[in-house]
Structure formats: structure tokens, C-alpha cells
Amino acid sequence: GVTGRSVLLEIETTRFPTCFPIDIMHLFYENIALYMLKHWMGCFFKDSILNDQPYVINNKQWTEIGIEMETVRKSIPTDFGRPPRNILHHHNGYKAEEWASWITLYSLPLLKDRLPANYLKGWSFFVKAVQLCQKRVLSLHDQEEIRK
């Protein structure tokens, strides 16, 4: 854990926090993705009344999504990384790589026609932001996309 002031603070050219990149693994993959999934499953809040929202996808549809993910496992090229596991049954054991794949590869097609259009559109902006953050270099076109 943190036990004191970092020695890096002594370097005059180091500007906290701007000198350090965003930790997309924890921020995007292991936090936002899981929290959004819990919202969509209707189990984010302890008070079930608060979970009664138009973006909640019913259990039947989550079962379908999970089956679709299991069905494509054998046809996903290894270049895409680990094949998808049924998100309904295994999301609690997902690692960052699986969350990254869920966000950037699987979520939009699997949520289409299941999540209301305005929520899907909002999620698509997040997916695009994650895809841009995964790049090592941003082109001028990428920078224009960010400004939009």
C-alpha cells in the first residue's frame, strides 16, 4: 500500500497527475464495464426499486447473449485473444482482457436491439473512446474524432 510521499514528487519536471497515463485496465475494463453490466442486468443498486430502469435487459435476453457468446467461441480467430465466455455466468471471473474484448468487440452487436437505442448510442461513444485509448499513437483523424 501507500506508506508515504513518493520520491517522484522530488523531481521538478514531474507534474502530477499529468505525467502519468490513464490506467485503462482498472478504470475502463475492471470498473466501468462491470458497473454498466450490473446496471443493464438490474442489479447495480441494493434497493431493487432503483434498478427498475428502461436500460435493464431481462434475464431471458441475457441468457440469449450468453448462449451467443458460447456459440461463437470456436469460430473466433486467436488473433482476437481469449474466446468469449458466457457473460451471464462468468462476468464475476472476467479478467481485464475479457472485459476489453467485451467492450470493443462483443458488446455493441450483442446489445443491439436489446438495449434502448439512446443508451446503446451512449455506450457506443464509450466503446469508441476505449478503442482510441488502446491506440499507441493517435492520428490527426483520431484527434478530430475526439473533438467531435
C-alpha positions as CSV (number, residue, x, y, z in Angstrom):
1,G,0.0,0.0,0.0
2,V,0.9,3.7,0.1
3,T,3.1,4.4,3.0
4,G,4.2,7.9,2.3
5,R,5.1,10.6,-0.1
6,S,6.6,9.3,-3.4
7,V,10.2,10.2,-4.2
8,L,9.0,11.0,-7.7
9,L,7.5,14.2,-6.3
10,E,11.0,15.4,-5.7
11,I,11.7,15.6,-9.5
12,E,10.9,19.1,-10.5
13,T,9.9,18.2,-14.1
14,T,7.4,15.7,-12.9
15,R,3.9,17.1,-12.9
16,F,1.3,15.0,-11.1
17,P,-1.1,13.7,-12.4
18,T,-0.5,14.8,-16.0
19,C,2.8,13.0,-16.3
20,F,1.2,9.6,-15.9
21,P,-1.2,7.8,-18.4
22,I,-4.7,6.8,-17.6
23,D,-4.8,3.3,-16.2
24,I,-7.4,1.9,-18.6
25,M,-7.2,-1.6,-17.3
26,H,-8.7,-0.7,-13.9
27,L,-10.7,2.4,-15.0
28,F,-12.4,1.0,-18.1
29,Y,-12.0,-2.7,-18.1
30,E,-12.5,-3.7,-14.5
31,N,-14.7,-0.9,-13.3
32,I,-16.9,0.9,-15.8
33,A,-17.6,-2.3,-17.8
34,L,-18.6,-4.3,-14.7
35,Y,-20.7,-1.4,-13.4
36,M,-22.5,-0.9,-16.7
37,L,-23.2,-4.6,-16.9
38,K,-24.7,-4.5,-13.4
39,H,-26.9,-1.6,-14.5
40,W,-28.0,-3.5,-17.6
41,M,-28.7,-6.6,-15.5
42,G,-30.7,-4.6,-13.0
43,C,-28.5,-5.5,-10.0
44,F,-26.4,-2.3,-9.6
45,F,-28.3,-0.9,-6.6
46,K,-29.1,-2.8,-3.4
47,D,-32.5,-1.2,-3.4
48,S,-34.3,-3.1,-6.2
49,I,-36.7,-0.2,-6.8
50,L,-33.7,1.8,-8.1
51,N,-32.8,-0.9,-10.6
52,D,-36.2,-0.6,-12.4
53,Q,-34.9,1.4,-15.3
54,P,-35.5,1.4,-19.1
55,Y,-32.0,0.2,-19.8
56,V,-32.4,-3.0,-17.8
57,I,-32.2,-6.1,-20.1
58,N,-34.3,-9.0,-18.9
59,N,-32.9,-12.4,-17.9
60,K,-34.2,-14.2,-21.0
61,Q,-32.2,-11.8,-23.2
62,W,-29.0,-12.2,-21.0
63,T,-29.4,-15.9,-21.4
64,E,-29.6,-15.5,-25.2
65,I,-26.5,-13.2,-25.1
66,G,-24.6,-15.8,-23.1
67,I,-25.5,-18.6,-25.5
68,E,-24.5,-16.5,-28.5
69,M,-21.1,-15.8,-26.8
70,E,-20.6,-19.5,-26.2
71,T,-21.7,-20.4,-29.7
72,V,-19.0,-18.2,-31.4
73,R,-16.1,-19.4,-29.2
74,K,-14.8,-21.9,-31.7
75,S,-15.1,-19.5,-34.7
76,I,-13.2,-16.6,-33.1
77,P,-9.7,-16.2,-34.5
78,T,-6.9,-16.5,-31.9
79,D,-5.7,-13.0,-33.1
80,F,-8.8,-11.7,-31.2
81,G,-7.4,-13.0,-27.9
82,R,-9.2,-15.3,-25.5
83,P,-12.6,-16.6,-26.9
84,P,-15.6,-15.1,-25.1
85,R,-17.1,-16.8,-22.1
86,N,-20.8,-16.6,-21.3
87,I,-21.0,-13.2,-19.6
88,L,-24.1,-14.1,-17.7
89,H,-22.4,-16.9,-15.9
90,H,-18.8,-15.8,-15.8
91,H,-18.6,-12.0,-15.6
92,N,-17.5,-12.1,-11.9
93,G,-14.4,-14.0,-13.0
94,Y,-13.6,-11.9,-16.1
95,K,-10.1,-10.6,-16.3
96,A,-9.1,-7.3,-17.9
97,E,-8.5,-8.9,-21.3
98,E,-12.0,-10.3,-21.4
99,W,-13.6,-7.0,-20.4
100,A,-11.5,-5.3,-23.1
101,S,-12.9,-7.8,-25.6
102,W,-16.4,-7.4,-24.3
103,I,-16.2,-3.6,-24.6
104,T,-14.5,-3.3,-28.0
105,L,-15.7,-6.5,-29.9
106,Y,-18.8,-8.1,-28.5
107,S,-20.9,-5.5,-26.6
108,L,-22.3,-3.4,-29.4
109,P,-23.5,-6.3,-31.6
110,L,-24.9,-8.2,-28.7
111,L,-26.6,-5.3,-27.1
112,K,-28.1,-4.0,-30.4
113,D,-31.9,-4.4,-30.4
114,R,-31.7,-5.4,-26.7
115,L,-30.7,-2.1,-25.1
116,P,-32.8,1.0,-25.9
117,A,-31.3,3.0,-28.8
118,N,-30.4,6.1,-26.9
119,Y,-28.5,4.0,-24.3
120,L,-26.8,2.0,-27.0
121,K,-25.7,5.2,-28.6
122,G,-24.2,6.4,-25.4
123,W,-22.4,3.1,-24.9
124,S,-21.1,3.3,-28.4
125,F,-19.3,6.6,-27.6
126,F,-17.7,4.9,-24.6
127,V,-16.6,2.0,-26.9
128,K,-15.1,4.5,-29.3
129,A,-13.2,6.2,-26.5
130,V,-11.8,2.9,-25.3
131,Q,-10.7,2.0,-28.8
132,L,-8.9,5.3,-29.1
133,C,-7.3,4.9,-25.7
134,Q,-6.0,1.4,-26.8
135,K,-4.0,3.0,-29.6
136,R,-0.3,3.8,-29.1
137,V,-0.5,6.7,-31.5
138,L,-3.4,9.0,-32.3
139,S,-3.7,10.1,-35.9
140,L,-5.0,13.5,-36.9
141,H,-8.2,11.8,-37.9
142,D,-8.4,10.3,-34.4
143,Q,-7.9,13.7,-32.8
144,E,-10.7,15.1,-34.9
145,E,-13.0,12.3,-33.8
146,I,-12.2,13.1,-30.2
147,R,-13.1,16.8,-30.7
148,K,-16.5,15.8,-32.1
